[in-house]
Amino acid sequence: MMENKRTEGLLGKEAVNKLVKQTVMVVGCGGVGSFCVEALARTGVGNLILIDADVFELSNLNRQLPATLETLGKYKVDVLKERIQTINPECCVKTYAFFYDSTKDEELFSASIDFVIDCIDSISSKQDLYKACLQRNIPFLSSMGMARKKDPTALKIMEIEKTSYDPMAKRLRIWKRKNKIRDKIWVVSSVEAPVKQEPNQPLYSMIFVPATAGLLLANECIQRLLKKEG
């Protein structure tokens, strides 16, 4: 049983008991998602659904939480589930080692989900997930691009229309307007201009920005769950 007295001291016993009953789905368990998942588990969220098709690779070692020489080649969702069980064994973790798109909606959303956190890299998958959540009235948060950024203090939770210096957010803003989506889409994004990158190179990234983004998403999720009625 996970000792949660310190969390209870901050949030209150009623809040801790409420979190145990919540179900949060995290789509994408890499640099941002892995830190987000662990923060949710350590805070006492009782049910997690993890989705990611990838296995850990050498290139993940510089920034992804459970990436070690021992976990190379293992599915990220499986490693995270095992890790969570050593932290909070009472947390129920469901895993799906596949690439998310709209064809997975019927399977994923057949159960009740209280909150969705998007940590996907694919623009099309983000769009599919936004539509799925909006159609089902499920609250969600989304991570924007964290590559080519160095300053974790430049990250903020904001409405997507307020973002700047973020190529991913720009494409999603255009898509949102084109599809006449009036609902607000809340994201974590950096107000830092991205560093320049040599062509034909993997996206530059290190641990500080994606890790902070994951923690910000988890914190905002927790705050919104606790404000929710019921």
GIMO-V239044 format. One record per backbone hydrogen bond with DSSP energy under -1.0 kcal/mol. CO is the residue of the C=O (numbers start at 0). NH is the residue of the N-H. If there is no record, write none. Layout:
[[CO & NH] [CO & NH]]
This chain:
[[3 & 7] [4 & 8] [5 & 9] [6 & 10] [7 & 11] [11 & 15] [12 & 16] [13 & 17] [14 & 18] [15 & 19] [17 & 20] [18 & 21] [18 & 45] [21 & 46] [22 & 113] [22 & 114] [23 & 48] [24 & 116] [25 & 50] [26 & 118] [29 & 33] [31 & 35] [32 & 36] [33 & 37] [34 & 38] [35 & 39] [36 & 40] [37 & 41] [38 & 42] [39 & 44] [45 & 91] [46 & 23] [47 & 93] [48 & 25] [49 & 95] [50 & 27] [53 & 75] [55 & 72] [56 & 59] [57 & 60] [59 & 62] [59 & 63] [63 & 66] [70 & 73] [73 & 55] [74 & 78] [75 & 79] [76 & 80] [77 & 81] [78 & 82] [79 & 83] [80 & 84] [83 & 86] [83 & 87] [87 & 90] [91 & 47] [93 & 49] [95 & 51] [95 & 97] [100 & 103] [101 & 104] [103 & 107] [104 & 108] [114 & 24] [115 & 140] [116 & 26] [117 & 142] [121 & 125] [122 & 126] [123 & 127] [124 & 128] [125 & 129] [126 & 130] [127 & 131] [128 & 132] [129 & 133] [130 & 134] [131 & 135] [132 & 137] [138 & 115] [140 & 117] [141 & 187] [147 & 194] [150 & 153] [151 & 154] [153 & 190] [155 & 188] [157 & 186] [158 & 161] [159 & 162] [165 & 169] [166 & 170] [167 & 171] [168 & 172] [169 & 173] [170 & 174] [171 & 175] [172 & 176] [173 & 177] [174 & 178] [175 & 180] [176 & 179] [184 & 159] [185 & 141] [186 & 157] [187 & 143] [188 & 155] [203 & 147] [206 & 210] [207 & 211] [208 & 212] [209 & 213] [210 & 214] [211 & 215] [212 & 216] [213 & 217] [214 & 218] [215 & 219] [216 & 220] [217 & 221] [218 & 222] [219 & 223] [220 & 224] [221 & 225] [222 & 226] [223 & 227]]
